[in-house]
Amino acid sequence: MRPTRLLALAVLAAAACGRGAPSSGPACPHDETLGREAPFEVVIASTPTRIRRDLDLAGLTRIQGAETLGPGGKLEGLTVVEHQLAYKTGIALSKPLFGGPACAWIDKLTVDLTPKSITIYVPSDYPEDGCESEQILAHERQHEDIHRDTLAEYADLMRRALGKADWLPARGTPLAVADRAEAERRVEEMVDKITKPVYGDFKEELKKRQAVLDVPENYRWVSLRCRNWK
């Protein structure tokens, strides 16, 4: 999933970044009295799970990602999560009054790990109140729980990674840039460098944890609880 990035810039006019610096000093001097950590937050909004019963067993096999097998060696239910890594960055830009490079820093960064959708498919071949439907839904709910727990865990890892990134431009440690476009590009690259590896690790770990639930032993146990599997 390609990240969505919304960049908002605030432009400030100033003779120099920070408290000011001699013309012979750095273009954007660092100021110990100002903030040296870029403000950020990592959020996960509540995503309701949609339960669909409008597809039969044959229809489930045509859904992308429907490679998990159930009792009897065939697909019986499916949980589909549309992952999304998005962030919104507020960038402050200070322009000198008499020429020279501008100074840019992160005014606010929000990393949003909220999935776009979570859908559980229970095949229409089984009555909604039947044993098979109940067992399928219970199994898929376990997949849903694994996803939510793993995502929450990696949200904490994302916070740690951002907190350790003391090279992100803050009010007291701005970047020298030629213009707004360069500020956007460089900050985007910096945020990607932190968020993409953590999110990639999350998806890999999620696959491993979901696979543990889908071992044949679990399916055999489920199959013994009901008699009318298709």
Order of alpha helices (4+ residues) and beta strands (2+ residues): beta-beta-beta-alpha-beta-beta-beta-beta-alpha-beta-alpha-alpha
